[in-house]
């Protein structure tokens, strides 16, 4: 069977499975819709959280980014996993004990203010929208390459599937679909990685092959021979301060992501919340310790497959021809010798953040342009694995994108239908009205996400990094202070969130003006060496400082709130605290 | 209330200790000291690079399970478990 036939088969089968699970776990009450009835076992919640959180960026883009960044790719590896330590130790158990439905719920109640609730809800929507845009671009890439349909058609298929299981099943449907999606995506990620590790080093376990073979040494040598720096050499693309800032921003951002936090509301008690954070990170670590191995293998394979070969020769390779058609891979024979040269620097002139394929860059000898997003997707083909493995990777990429999109849609939907509609404007709404509102909002959000998929605002991983910066600067400090600082009050929290959010959004806007507004150059390139991806850390620090100063200059929170804070600090009684 | 204060204090100091390890493996070993540590090798990888791309992630997983296990004991000791 051909790659296309296998892809239709595997994608069709997995989609049918997701739709079936969505139908089987359809819900009729709000607790089922928002928190899956609080009956999800810790290990299942761990798998669901892992799928929820590992997005198209983790699955499709991350290994590619690491592959070109070398050591500097560690910002994504440590940043995105280290956040779970913060989440497990500082947030998850207390939010579960508090036991309502959403992040704005906690912030609104803890800071006894509809303004705080609304600000948190808007921050949630803002973060989730930024993030979902990246997921839909991921769906588009996978479809356009593997099903040979245009991106718009692919996005519409993805939107229809997500809409079905999210609208019908709410959190319950999403949870069990995500468990299935985790299984699909991790198998799809590991099989090619294991095969390639085995081919290149004779050791089938990618982590061990990466650490204990001499492959990385060989890669270092090849890189130096071609004029690059060693693959393992630190701080080649970013200064140390930026690496520190980005890592911290991604950690804190992960801990503050609303769609991840709400997953911890779905477990039965505080103890399960702690363990499910551990399971989540263990499941994530399976992919996240494989990714750097895959990145190094892929780079080694790509260089040795392409460098020095003639253009004619490589264009006969099936995957080269296909990716060249999608413009994610391109060659420019600058020296006219008919052979491909790998060298540092961009092969084409970069205009508005994208390469201009009509204009080879005269300043570099490099003749190959490779989009980061194709590294994982092309790896099985580069290593000449069986067609079904290639199809499996397509199904895995779709699972990663769809599961995260679903989680984000639910976070957005609950922020609008629960926090804004029900808690602020219509406290008298019946159960049925609230459910209907939730479903309508999910449907609208799905359509909006689809629009972003057809008109993508930028690179997958970069867009996602913005969402993390915004989460780090707005929600994380407010939740943390709400739990650990009994004296923190309404005035402090609102001032902190606003300052953190506005500062970070403005900074990212100025630093990424070319990509976001089409400006010819950034307004400022960086802040003390910290780039757009890391600037959320400064926003977070500002948030903490402003919140502290304002809270100490204004009256302390009322007595019942202080008791609430004492109550969430002890695990006992989490089961009963569930209802409003 | 003093019993609960004791529980909270024990919890906070456990969190503090674990966060010190968290910061040490990632920010210190993986970033600040990466260059000197790269002079040591672990298998085929420079040690600082290994901490940045592999080691710190393993430690993170262990930290969370250790915390959950330790808190089980604390919960029972202070009788606040469910």
Interface residues (C-beta under 8 A of the other chain):
Chain A: X66 X71 X73 X74 X77 X78 X81 X82 X84 X85 X88 X89 X90 X93 X207 X210 X211 X212 X213 X214 X215 X216 X217 X232 X234 X240 X243 X244 X247 X248 X251 X269 X270 X271 X274 X275 X277 X278 X281 X282 X285 X288 X289 X292 X484 X566 X569 X570 X571 X572 X573 X574 X575
Chain B: X4 X7 X8 X11 X12 X15 X18 X19 X22 X26 X27 X30 X31 X32 X34 X35 X38 X42 X43 X44 X45 X46 X48 X49 X50 X52 X53 X54 X56 X57 X58 X60 X61 X63 X64 X65 X67 X68 X71 X72 X75 X80 X81 X82
